[in-house]
C-alpha cells in the first residue's frame, strides 16, 4: 500500500457538520461522551487476553515497542495461559480484565489478540470504577464486543487497532504500511487528532458527514444485535470489516443491519477490508461482490459511503478512535476521515 494514501496528523475541524444533503445537523451521543485521559511518557499500559490465547514470547515485540514509546508495561495473568482456544478460563479472563479496569496505575489496556471469547465474559465485568475513571482499551476483531459495550452503555471512547500479535518481531523487515499502522496506535494514545486519506473508489457515494465514529467486525456486530452491547447507529458514522466469510454470509449480515434499522439513520458508512472466503463449489457462487451487497442495502439512503478503507484484518489496519466525532469527506477524487475538534 502506498504510504502517501494513509497519513496521520493534527487537523483543526469545525464542530458543526453537514450531512450528504448539505443540511446542518447537530449530532449528540446517546449519553455524555467520555474521552479517557491521553497518555504521557511513564504511564502504564496493561496487556491482557479477554479472548484468544497468546504466549509471553509472542507479546515481546509489542512490549519492547511500547516501552520504546516511553510507556511502562504490566503483563496480565492471562498472558501465557491457555484453555483450549482461550487465554485462560472465562473466570481467569474476567478476573484479569477486571483487575486492570480497576487498577488506577494502569492508564490503557492493550488486548493481546482477538479470536473469540470477549462475549463470554462481558456481562460479568463490573464497569462502575472504570466509568468514573475511564482508560483507553485497545484492540479489534473480537474486541468489537468491548468497544460496542462501552459506547452503548457508558459513552466511553476506545481505540480500534492492531494488537500485540500484529507487532513484527523484526522491524527491519516490516513493510512501511505495517510500521505506520502500529505507530498510529501511539499517535492515538498521545492525543493527536487523527486524519486518514484513502484511495478513491468509483463505487463510493460522495458527500460530507460528521458524527460519532463506531463499528468494528461485522460478524461480531451482528451477534450483538438485541443485547446490552448492541450499538445505536442513529446519527453515527459506522465502519465495518470482516475476514474469512462467504459472500452470502456477508450479504446476510448486511440484511441484518438493514432490517434492524442500523443503516437507516446513519451519517455515513465506511467499508473496510473484507477477506472473502471462496465458495467450496463453483456452482454455489453467490453472484454478488461486496460492492453489490452494500449498495443494494443503502440505495434508498442519502449519505456518503466509502469502500476499501484501511481498517480490518490486513496490514493496513490503522487505529481509529471509536466514540469520537469524525468528519468524513468523500469526493470523486479524494477520501478523508479526520477527527473533529470538540
N, C-alpha and C positions, 0 to 999 in steps of 0.2 A: 504494500500500500504506500502510495506516495506521501511523504512526510508533509508536504505543503497543504494537503487536504484536511489535516487534523491538527488544529492549533489550540493552545490554551493560553488565555491572557486575561488581564483585568480590563473590563469594559463597563463604563457607566451606562445605565439604561433608564428610561422613563418607567415609573411605577404604574402608569395608566397604559392599557393595551388596546389594540384594535383587532377585532376578530376578522375572519376571512371576508365578511361583508362590509368591512370598514366602519362598523358601528362601535363606538366606545363602550366598553363594559368594565365593570369592576368585579374582579373575581376574588371572593373571600373564601378561605378554607372553612371546612365544617366546624372546626374548633380552633382556638387561637394557635397560630404556628409557633413552634418552639424550635429554635436552632441551637444545638449543643455548642458549647464554647469551642472555638478553634484551638488547635494545639500549638504549643510553643516548645522550643528545644528543652529537653529534660523531662517532658511529660511521658507518661507510661501508656503503652498500648498492650492490652491483653490479647492473647491468642487462645481460642477455644474451638471445640468441634461440636457444634449443635446438630450436625448432620453426619456426613461420612467420616471415616477414619483417615488419619494421616500419621506418618511416623515423625519422631523427633528429628531425624536426619533430613526428612523432606521439607521441613519448615525452615531449615537453617539459612537458605538463600534469602528468604523473606526477613528473617530475624536480622541478618547482617545488613541488609539494605535499609531497613527501618532504623537500625542503630546508626547507620551512616547518615540518615536524615536528622539525627540528633535525638531520637526517642529512646527511652528505656523500654525493655520488653519483659512482660510477665507471662510465662507459659502456663496455660491451664492444665488441670489434672487429666483432661480427656485427650490431650495430645499424646500419641503413642499407645492409647488404649484401643481395643478392637473388640466389638461384639458383632460378629458376622460383618455386615456392611457398614455398621455404625461405629462412631468414635466413642465407644462405651455404651453401657445400657442406657435406657431412657432416663433413669434416675441419676446416673452419673453425669449425663449430658445436661440434664436440668440443673443439677446442683452446681456444676461448673459455670454454666452461663449465669445462674442466679448470683453466685458469688462475685462474678465480675461486674454484673449490673449494679450490685450494692457496694462494691469496693470504691470508696471515694478517691483513692490514689490512682485508679485507672481512668484515663481520660478518653479512650477509644477502645473498641473491641473489634479485632480482626477475626472473622470466621475463617478457619484454616482451609476449608474446602466445602463444596456443596454436596451433591449426591442426593441423599434423601434422609429425612429424619426430623427436620425442624417442626413440622406439623404435629408430630407425636408428642412434643413437649410444650408447645406454645401456650396451651391453656393451663399448664401447671406453673408457669412463670408469674411471679408477683412483680409487677412493674411500678408499684407505688413509690418506692425510693428513687427509682430511675426517673420517673416522671417529674419528680421535684428537682433532680439534678441530672438532666439528660447528658448522654455522651454519644459520640459517633459510633454507630455499628456499621461494619464494612463487610460487603460480600455480594454475591449474586447467585443466580440459578435457584437452588432450593432455599436460599436465604431471602428470596422474594416473600416467603411466608412472614418473616420478621419485619421486612420493610413495610409490607401491607398492613400488618397488625399495628405497627407504630403509627402509621399515617391515619388509619381509620379510628383508632381508639384514643390517641394522645396528641396527634398533630406534630409529632417529633420527626425532624429531618434525619436522614440517614444516607449512607453512601453506597450506591450500586456500583461495584467494581470487581476487578480480579481479586483473587485470594492467594493465600500462601502457596498453593500448588501451582500457581502460574508464574512465580518468580523463577527466572533462569538460574541454573547452577553455575553457568559460565557466561558472564556478562559480555565478554569479548566476542562471543559467538552469537549473541542475541541480535535479532533484527531491529532496526531503528524504531519501527512501529511498536514492537514489544516493549522496548525501553520507554517510549513515550507514554504508553498506556499505564505502565506502572508508576512513572513519575507523576501522572495525573492524579493518582491517589494522594500523594504528598501535597500537591497543589490544593486539592480539596480540603485536606486536613488543616492546612496552614491558613485557609481563609481566602484564597484567591477567588475572584469572580471568574467562573469558568466560561469559556467560549469555544465552540467547536464548529468547524465548517466541514461539509461533506460534498462529494461529487454529485452534481445534479443528475436526476434520473427522469427520463421522458415520461415515466408513469406518475411522477409526483403531481399533486394538486397544489397549485400556488396559493399564496395568501400569507397573512401576518396574524399571529395569535400570541397571547400571553396568558399564562396560568401556572398553577402549581404542577410540577412535574412528578408523575407517579408511574408505576409499572414494574416490569421485570419479565420473568419467564412466563410465557403464555400458558403452558400446561398448568403451572402452579396457580396462576391467577384463576384459571377455570375451576380448579379443585377447591378454591377458597370461596366460590360463589355461595351466598346464603349463610356463611359462617361469620363468627365475630371478627374475622380478619378480612372480610370482603371489602374491597375498596369502593369508594364513591367516586365515580369519574366525572360527575357533573362539573362543568367549568374547568376541567383539568386538561393538561397535555399528557396523553397516555403513550408510553412506549412499550413495545413487546418484542421478544426474541424467543427462539427455541432451537432445539437440536435433536436429531435422531427421530423425527416424527414423519409419518407418511403424510402425503398431501391431503388425503381425505380426512385424516385426523386433525390437521391444521384447519381445514375447512369447517369441521365440526366445532372446533374451539372458537373460531370467529363467529359462527352462528350462535354459540353460547353468549358471547359478548353482545351480539346484536339483540338477541331475544331477552336478555336480562337488562336491556336499556343502557348498557355501558358505552355504546357508540353514539347514542342519540344527542347527548348534550356536551360532547367534547369541545374543547377549543382547538385541538389539533391531535393528530395521530402520527406516531413515529414507529416505523417498522425497521427493526434492527436486523441482525443476522439470523437466517433460518437455514440450518443444515438439513436438507431433505433426505429422508430415508427412502431409497428407491423401492418400487413395488417388487415383490418377490417373483411375480408372474407378469410379464409384459401385457398380458391380456387384462390385467387388473389396474392398468394405468388410470389415474384419476381424470386426466384430461384438462385440468386447470393448473396454472402455476400460481405462485404466491401473489403475484400482482392481480391476477384474475380473482382470486379468492377474496383479497382485501377490498378491491374496488367494487366488487359486487355488493359487499355488505355496507359500504358507505356512500353509494351513489346518490342517495337522497339527501345527504348532508352537505352543508356548505362550510367546510373548514379545511385548512391545509393538511396534506398527507405527504409524508416522505418515505422513501424506501432505501434500504441498504445503508442505514445509519450505522456508524461504528460502535455498536454495542451488541454483546452476545457471546456465545460460545465460540470465540475466534480470537486471533491475535490482536485485532484492532477493536478491543473491548475497553473503551475509555470510561473513566469514573464519572458518574452522574450523581448529583445531589438530589435525592428523592425528597419531596416535601418542600422544595424551594421553588419560588417563582422563576420561570424562564420565559424568554421570548423566542419564538420560532419565526424565522423569515424565510419564505420559500418563493423563489422566482424561477424563471425558465433557465437561468444561468448560474444560480447560486443557492446554497442552503446554509443557514446559520442558526445555531441554537446557542443562546447566551443567557447566562444567569442575570436576573434582574436585580436592581437595587431596591431594597425595601421602601 
